Amino acid sequence: MSGVVGSLPRSGYLAESRYWSAIAFLVALPTLASLIIVVLSLLHPDTEILGHLLRHVLPRVTVNTILLVAGVAMLAGLIGVGLGWLTAMYHFPGSRFFSWALLLPMAMPGYVMAFVAIGFLEYSGPVQTLLRSWAGAEVWFPPIRSRGGIIVVMALALYPYIYLLARNAFLTQGRQALEVGQSLGLTRRQGFFRVALPMARPWIAGGLMLVVMETLADFGTVSVFNYDTFTTAIYQSWFSLFSISSALQLAFFLLLLVFVAVALEYRWRGRTAYITSLSPGAGVVTLTGAGRWVAFGSALLVLLLAFVLPCLQLLAWSIRNGQIDARFLDSGLRTLSLATISALMIAAVAIILVYALRNAGNVARLAGRIATLGYALPGTVLAVGIYTQISGLNGFLNSSLESLTGASPKFFLQGTVLAMLLAYLVRFLAVAYQAVDAAMQRVTVRIDESARSLGVGGWQLLRRVHVPLLRGGLLTALLLVFVDVMKEMPITLMTRPFGWDTFAVRVYEMTAEGQWEQAALPALSIVLTGLIPVIILTRASSHAVATR
């Protein structure tokens, strides 16, 4: 063997590989440190507060969280799988429109849908007021502020995750799944339950996992409903009981639930994977009679409840009571600047991580997995973990400078935007990484070898060759992270500098005081911005289906 890899001597290649491995582990360090801090917090408990939490808080929030996750997963799964099957395998009035329009609720944050639902359906809201005028003061209406109410709201906000994956699974199966069932003497309905549904299990499991993770991580929706879960308990331990250690210990129990959910999903999904190359139009049946109107009505009802009516209510409130004053403009400017800075920073780190894993050895892949684990961690957990890291660094710098200079410095890094940006990096790096990594798959090894043969390597290869070829993936990463940061509530709320309001924080503060109409304008701004990635996603999904 000549000892040459590309145009680099083997020793040079190994040195470069170690260099990029070190960078990958450096990127993974904040996530790894957050996990370690949460686990080690059990060694230094605040016994008095922890005892109170274990007796009076932990049992209640554990039961509430588990029941909420189970209810949302079942209802969102029923809606997502049912609508995915309808739009993939049947033709009915509006089916082509609904196939993409049913993804629009992804632009509606759960906490926005929550306060719209409460403002619309509570006792003093327009629906119950109208019913009392028709049927008298004693008319019964199901309470919206209930476990059932929050399950319905969150399921309507999260079902698109399952719908998108389930529909794609049914499209790829096409006629084959039903033909197999018919050859066994099954009806079309029996073929769905006994053949098509089991074949789609990996995709459905992936969608359910996203719903479970989003439900476990949710803070805004449960806060609006005053429904206590782990995320609200963590926030209250920090900001009401002023105990960062108790917040960390509650975060540990929430992490346990996250890992249990991951293990259950992996077990249910198994190692199955089904790939077909059938035409997406195969097996499509045109519904006739009452069936087609039942299908149309079902899709329309979900779209109305999950997107159209909330948007119309937000628009009506914004026109009636929305004030574009100095505070709104300040919040908007902070939101846009924070989202822009975060998107640029996270996209840049994603490029570096993708490039590092491409040029490093197998050991560095562990760092890549850790670095992208942050998206599975609830924002409240990350906020506490990152704040603790910044606080420790702040103390170290203060003590070091004091020992060197004799002066007493007053650094307060945990009260700056730095903590927010670092938490965003950990939380949303996976989003940018997936987009950039998908684009990087098109950059073949031969391109790298050709560039190295011309003397272009290291950072020059990244800057002069890869970045220009990754423009599409980079744009997607920038847009997705930009919108995610705009919608993010718990990290912003728990780590922002004093008085540093964003649209999400304004929505939280106003809804906490029951000012639904005043919260409408910033909420509508978030929703309109959230439509950007949904449009990208629907176009990408349509292109993928068209090219099958």
N, C-alpha and C positions, 0 to 999 in steps of 0.2 A: 504494500500500500504506500502510496506516495506521501501520505501524511498531509494531504491538502483537502480542505473542504471548501468548494467553490474556488475562490482565489486566495483564501486565507490559509496560512499554515495551521496545522492542527492545534498547536499550542495557542495561536492567536484566536482560533475559533473557540477553544475552551475558555480562554480568558474573557472573550466577549459574552459567552454564554453565562458565565458566573456573574458578570457585570449586570446583564439584564435580569438574571434571577434575583439579584440583590434589589434591583428596582421594583420587581414584582412583589417581593416581600415587604418592601417599604410602603407600597400602595396598600397592601393588606393590613398593615400595622394598626391603623385606627379601628378597623372592624375587630381584629383579634384582641386588641387591648380592651375594647368595650365589652366583649364577651368575658374576658378574664376578670375585669373589674366587677361585673355583675355576679359572677360565681364566687369570687373572693369576698364579696360583701357579707356572705354568711358567716365569715370568721369574726366579724366585728359588729355584732348586732346592737341596736339601741333597744335594750331588753324591755324597758317600760313601754315604749311605743310599739315595738314588735309584738309584745304580749297582747296589747289591745287589738292590734290588727289581726292576730291569729284567732282571738276569741270572737271578735265582733265584725270584722271586715272580710277576712280571707274566705271563710265558708260561703258568705253571701255572694261575693263577687265571682267566686269559682263556679257556683251553681248558675248564676246569671250569665256568665260568659259561655259556659258549655251549652246551656239551653239556647242562647242566642245563636251561637255558631251552628248548632244542629238545625234549628228552625230555618235560618237563612239559607244554609246549604241545601236543605230539602226543597224549599220553595223555589229558590233560584234555579236549582237543577231541574225541577219540574217545568218551569217556564222556559228555560234555555234549551233543554233537550226537545221539548214539545214543539217550540217554534222553529228550532233547527230542522227537525224532521219535516214539518209542514212546508217550509220555504224551500227545502232541498228536494223533496220528493213529490210535491204536488203543485199543480198550476191552478190558481184561483184568482179572482179579481184583486189586482194590486200586489200579487205575489212578488213580481220583480221589484217593485218599490219597497215592499216590506223587507226584502232580503238584505238591503243595506240600511234602510231607515231604522230597523230594530237595533242597530248599533249606536244610534244617537244618544241614548241614555248614558253612555260612557262619558259624555261631556258634562254630566250633571253630578257634582260631588254629593255624596250621601248626606252631608250635613246641610246642604242647600235644600235637597228634596225633603229633609226632615222638617225644617222650619216652615217650608211651604205647606206641607201636609198638615202640620199642627195649626198653622194660621188659617187654613182652609176648612179644616174639619173639626176644630175644637168647638166647645159649647157656644162661644160667642162668634164663631166663624160664619161665613155666608151659607154654608150647606145646612147646618143645624138650625140656623135662624130661619131659613126658608122652609124647612120641614115643620118647624113649630108653627109657622104662620099658616101652613096647609092643614096639619093634622092635630094641632093643639099642643099645649105646653108639656103634656105628659108623654109625647112620642119618644120611643127609645132609639138610641143610636149608639153603635159600638164605640167605646172610648178609644181615641187615637193615642192617648198617652198610656200605653200598655205594652206588655211584651209582644202581644200579637201585632200591635201597630208598628213597633220598631222593626219587627221581622219582615212585615210586608214592605215597608219603606226601603230597608236595606236590600231585600231580594230584588225589588224593582231597579235599584241602582246598580246591582252587581250581576244580574243575570246575563248581560252581554258577554262576559268572559266565557261562560259556558256555551251560550248560543253560538258564538263565533267558532269555537273549536268543534262543537258537536255538528254544526252545519257542514264544516269542511270535511269532517269524517264521513258524514252521510253522502256528501257529493262524491268523494273518492270511491266509496263502495258502489255507487250507482245501482245498476240492475242486478249485479251479481248476487248480492246478499239476499234479495227477494227471490231470485231464481232458485237459489239453493233452498230457501224455505219452501217454495212451491213444489220443488222436486221431492220434498219430504212430506207433501200433502198439507202444508200449512197455508192458512189464509194470509192476506197481506198484513193484517193486524198481528197475527201470531208470528209472522216472519220478523216483524219489528222487534217484538219482545224476546224472541228466542234466537234470532240470528243477527239482525242489524245492530241492536243495542249492545249485545256482548262484544261484537266486533269493534264498536266505537268506544269501548271502555277506556283505552289509554287516553284518548282525547278528552272524554268526559271527566276522567279523573284529574287531568291537568287543569281543566276549567274549574272543577270543584275545589282544587287545591288553592287556586288563586282567590276564589271567593272566601274560603276559610281564612286564608292569610289576611285578606283585606278586612274581614270581620274581626279577627283577633286584634288587628292593628288600629281599628277605628277608634277615634276619640271624639270627633266632632258630632257625629250622629247621636251617639249615646249621651253626650253632654246635653244636646238639645232636648232629648227625651227624659233627662234626669234619670237615666238607667245606669246603675252602677256596674262597671266591669273592671277588669284589671287596669285598663288604661286610665280611667277616671280615678281609681284608687291610687295609682302611682302619682298622678298630678296633685291630688289632695295631700298625699304624704309629704310631697316636696313643698308645696306652696301654702298649705293650711297648717300642717303639723311641723313644717320647717325641719324635716328629717330626711336628708339625702340618703342616709344609710337604709332607712325603711323603704324609701322609693326604690333603691337598688335591690333590696330583698324581694319586694313585690315583683320587680322586673324579672328576677330569677324564676319565680313561679310562672310568670307569663311565658318566658322562654321555654320552660318545660312543656307547656301546652303546645307551643309552636313545634317543638321537636316531636312530640307525640303525634301531632297532626301530620307531619312529614312522614313519620314511620308508618302510620296507618295508610296514607295515600300510596306509599311505595309498595306496601303489602297488597293493597287492593288492585293497583295497576299491574303488579307482577312484572314480568319481563316480556310482556306481549307487545308486539308491534305489527301492524298490518299495513301493507302498501299495495295499492292497486293503481292501474294506469287506465282506468275506464273513463269514458266520456262523461262529463258532469251532467249532461242532459239525459243520460240513459235512465230509464225507469220512471220518468216523470209522468204522473197521471193527472189528467185534467178532471177536477172535481165538478160534479154536476148537482143540480137540485139544491136541497137544503145544506148539503155538506160544504159546498163552496162558500156559502154565506156564514156558516159556523166558523170556517177557517178565517175568512176575512174579518169577522167580528172579533175573534180571539186575538189576532195580530193587532187590529186597530185599538182594542181595549188596552192592551199592554202598552202600546206606543203612546196613547193618550195619557195614561196614568203616569208613565215613567218619564215622559219628556214634554209632550205638547202642553198639557194643562199646567205643569209647574212653570214652564217658560212663559205662558200667557199670564199666569198669576204674578210672576216676577216683573213682567213688563208693565202690568196694570199698577202694581205697587210703586214701581220706579217712576212712572209718569205722574202718579198722584202725590207721592211723598219723597221721591228721590231728590236729594240736594247735591248739586255739584259745587260744593263749597271748597274752601282752602284745605280742610282736613281730608276730604275725599281725594283731592288732587295730590296731596302729600302722600296719602296711602297708596294711591295709584303709582306715583313716581317711585316710591320705595319698592313696591311690588315688582314693577318692571325692571328696575335697576338690579334688584336682588336676583330675580329670575334670569336676567341676561348674564350677570357675572357668574352665577352658578352654572348656567348652561355652558358657557365658554370654558370654565375651569374643569367641569366634569367631563366634557367632550375631549379636552386635551389630555386629561388623565386616562380616559378610556383608550385613546390612541396609543399612549405610552404603554399601557398594560397589554393591549392586544399585540403590539410590536414586541414587547418584552417576552410574552409567552410564545411568540412565533420563533424567537431567536434563542430562547433558554431551553434547558433540559426538562425532563419529565418532573423533576422535583418542584420546579417552579409552578407547575400546574396546580399544586396544592395551594399556593399563594393566590392563584387566580380564583380558585373556588372560594377561598376565604374572603377575598376582596369583593366578590359579587354576592356574598351571602347577606349583605346589608338590606337588600330589598325584602328579604323574608323576615326582617326584624321590625317590630312595631316602632313607630316614631317616638313614642314615650320612652321606650327602652334605650334607643339611641341617644335621645336628648339627655337622659340621666348619665349614660356611659360617657358621652363626649364631654359633657359639662365637668364630670369628675376628672377626666384626663386633662382638660384645660386648666382646671383648678389646681391640680397637682403640678403641672408645668409652671403655672403662675407662682406657686409657692416656692418651687425650686429656683426660679429666676430671682425672686425677691431675696431669698436667703443667700444665694450666690453673690449677688451684687452687693448685698449688705456686708458680707464677709470680705469682699475685695475692696470696697470703697469706704466702709465704715458708715455710710449714709443709710437711711431707711427708705428704699424705693417704694413707690405706690402703684406698681403694676396691677391691673385688674383685667386680665385677658378674657376671663369668662364672661365679662359684661360687654363684650364687643361682638361685631359681626363675624369674627373669626370662628366662634363656636357654632354659629348657624351654618356657615359655609362648610365646615368640616363635617357636621352632621348630615347636611345635604349630600356631600360627596359620598359618605358611607351608604346613605339610603338609596341614592339614585344612580350610583356607578353602574349597577347591573343593567339598567335601562339603556344607558349610552353604550356600554360594552357590547350588548347583544346587537345593536344596530351597526356598530363599527366592525365587530367581528364578522357579521354576515357579509359586509362589503369586502372585508379582507380576504374572504374565501375566494374571491375572483382574482386576487393578485397571486399568481402562481409562483412556485419556487423558482421556475426558470427566469422569471423577471428579476428576482433577487440575484440569481447567479449571474445574469447578464450585467446587472448594475455593478456587482462586485468585481466582475472581470474588467470593468472600465475604471476601477479604483474608487467606486462610490460605496461606502458602507457606513455602519453606525447611524449616528444622527442625520448625516447627509442623505443616507438611503431613505430614512423616514421622511425627511423634509422635502426632498427633491423628487422622489418616486412615489412613495406610498400615499402621502397626504393628497396630492392631486388626483390619484386614482380612487380615493375614498370620499370624494365630495358628496355623493348621494347619501352614503351611510352617515357621514358627519352631519349633514343637514337634518336627517331624520333624528339623530341623537340630540342635536341642539333643540329641535322643536319639542320632542317628547320631554326632555328634562326641563325645558322652560315652562311647559304647562304643568308638569308635576310639582315644580317648586311653587308656582302660583297657587295651586290648590292645597299644598301641604299646610296643615294646621298645627298638630301637636309640637313638632320640632320648632316651628317659628314662635309659637306661643311660649314655649318653655325655655328657649335659649336667646330670645331677642334682647337687645339692649332696652333699657327702660324708655317707654314712649315710642318705640320703633314699631309702628303699626303697619300692617299690610292689609290687603283686602280680606284675606282669610281671618286675620285677627279681628278686624272690624266686624265681620259677620259673627264671630264668636261672642264678642262683647255685646253686640246689639241683641242677639238672640238670647243671651243669658239674662237680659233684662226684659225679654218678651217684646222687643221692638221689631216685629217681623217686617213691617213696611219700610222702616229705615234701613234694614239689612238687605233689602231687595236689590238696590243699585250695585253695590260691590259684588253681591252674589251673581247678578246677571253678567257683570263684567268677567267674572271667573268662568261662567258657563260658556260665553261667547268665545273666550280664548281657548277653552277646552275642546271646542269643535275642531280645532286645527289638527290634532293627532287623530281624531276620529275620521276626518276626511282622508287623511293619509292612509289610515288603516283600511277603510272601505275601498279605496282605490287599489291598494296592494292586494287585498283579498279578491277583488273582482279580477285583477290581472292574473293572479295565481290560478283562479278557477278557469279563466278564459284560455290559459296556456296549457291546461291539462289535456 
